[in-house]
Amino acid sequence: MAEKKESKVRDNKVTITSQHPAPFYVLVAKHALADFDTIELHAMGGTMATCVSAADLLIQYLQRLPRFGYAALKNTIIEQVEVKGQVGMVKRPKMRIVLTKSANFNKLMEKAEAIKKENEAVYNLIGTIGK
């Protein structure tokens, strides 16, 4: 059995920013789901599209083309919050998507880890060719 790495995830809240694309937040959310049964993706303003994309990638499990299925949608909340802007307090949209760990999450993570190790082995083999 593989050793369990110590998690660096502190809580079940993932804050989406404009610094990274959606697949980065999928990775962060998967690490959070490994430690928590429920996670929350938080975004404000322009990052809401990235938040929705990340949630969609985590949830996707198409009938004919299984992809991920790491999580299930529990709740979506959109509200207006007041934040300090250049001209004082302004209202901005804030989104919170609540996801729960799917029943097959652990199996999917094991499969992903096996694929990762296989890819690393192939990469290392290719690196030794021609030396």
C-alpha positions in Angstrom: 0.0 0.0 0.0 1.3 3.4 -0.9 2.4 5.8 1.8 0.0 8.6 2.6 1.7 12.0 2.1 1.1 14.6 4.8 -1.5 17.1 3.5 -0.8 20.8 3.3 -4.5 21.6 3.1 -5.6 23.7 6.0 -9.4 24.0 5.5 -12.1 23.1 3.0 -12.2 26.6 1.4 -10.5 27.1 -2.0 -10.2 30.7 -3.0 -10.2 31.2 -6.8 -8.0 34.1 -8.1 -7.0 35.3 -11.6 -3.5 34.0 -11.1 -4.1 30.4 -12.2 -6.3 28.6 -14.8 -9.1 26.3 -13.8 -7.1 23.0 -13.9 -4.8 24.4 -11.2 -7.8 24.8 -8.9 -9.1 21.3 -9.8 -5.8 20.0 -8.4 -6.1 22.1 -5.3 -9.7 21.0 -4.8 -8.8 17.3 -5.2 -6.2 17.7 -2.4 -8.9 19.3 -0.3 -11.4 16.6 -1.0 -8.9 14.0 0.1 -9.1 15.5 3.6 -12.6 16.9 3.7 -16.0 15.4 2.6 -17.2 18.9 1.6 -15.3 21.7 0.0 -16.2 25.3 -1.0 -14.9 27.1 -4.1 -15.0 30.9 -3.5 -14.7 33.5 -6.3 -15.5 37.2 -6.8 -16.1 39.2 -9.9 -14.2 38.1 -13.0 -12.9 34.9 -11.4 -16.4 33.5 -11.2 -16.0 31.9 -14.7 -12.8 30.1 -13.5 -14.7 28.9 -10.4 -17.5 27.5 -12.5 -15.0 25.8 -14.9 -13.1 24.2 -12.0 -16.3 22.9 -10.5 -17.5 21.6 -13.8 -14.3 19.7 -14.3 -14.6 18.1 -10.9 -18.2 17.1 -11.4 -18.0 16.0 -15.1 -18.9 12.4 -15.6 -20.5 12.0 -19.0 -22.5 8.8 -19.7 -20.6 7.8 -22.8 -17.2 9.5 -22.0 -16.3 9.2 -18.3 -13.9 11.9 -17.3 -13.6 12.9 -13.7 -16.6 12.6 -11.3 -14.5 13.5 -8.3 -17.3 15.5 -6.7 -21.0 16.2 -6.7 -22.6 19.6 -6.6 -24.3 20.4 -3.3 -25.1 24.1 -3.5 -24.3 27.3 -5.4 -24.6 30.7 -3.8 -24.3 34.0 -5.5 -24.5 37.2 -3.4 -23.3 40.8 -3.5 -20.8 41.8 -0.9 -19.4 45.3 -0.2 -15.7 45.7 -0.7 -13.5 48.8 -0.4 -12.8 50.2 -3.9 -11.0 53.3 -5.2 -14.1 55.4 -4.6 -15.2 53.9 -1.3 -17.4 50.9 -0.6 -18.7 49.2 -3.8 -20.8 46.0 -4.3 -19.2 43.1 -6.0 -20.7 39.7 -6.9 -19.4 36.7 -4.9 -19.9 33.1 -5.7 -19.6 30.1 -3.5 -19.9 26.6 -5.0 -20.2 23.8 -2.4 -19.1 20.3 -3.6 -19.2 17.0 -1.8 -16.8 14.1 -2.4 -18.2 11.5 -4.7 -18.5 7.8 -3.7 -15.8 6.8 -6.1 -13.4 9.6 -5.2 -10.7 7.3 -3.6 -10.8 4.9 -6.5 -10.4 7.7 -9.0 -7.5 9.1 -7.1 -5.7 5.7 -7.0 -6.2 5.3 -10.7 -4.9 8.9 -11.4 -1.8 8.1 -9.2 -1.2 4.9 -11.1 -1.3 6.7 -14.4 1.0 9.4 -13.1 3.6 6.8 -12.0 3.3 5.0 -15.4 3.8 8.3 -17.2 6.9 9.1 -15.0 8.3 5.7 -15.8 7.9 6.2 -19.5 9.4 9.7 -19.3 12.4 8.4 -17.4 12.8 5.6 -19.9 12.7 8.0 -22.8 15.3 10.2 -21.0 17.8 7.3 -20.9 17.6 6.6 -24.6 20.5 8.0 -26.5 22.8 8.3 -23.5 
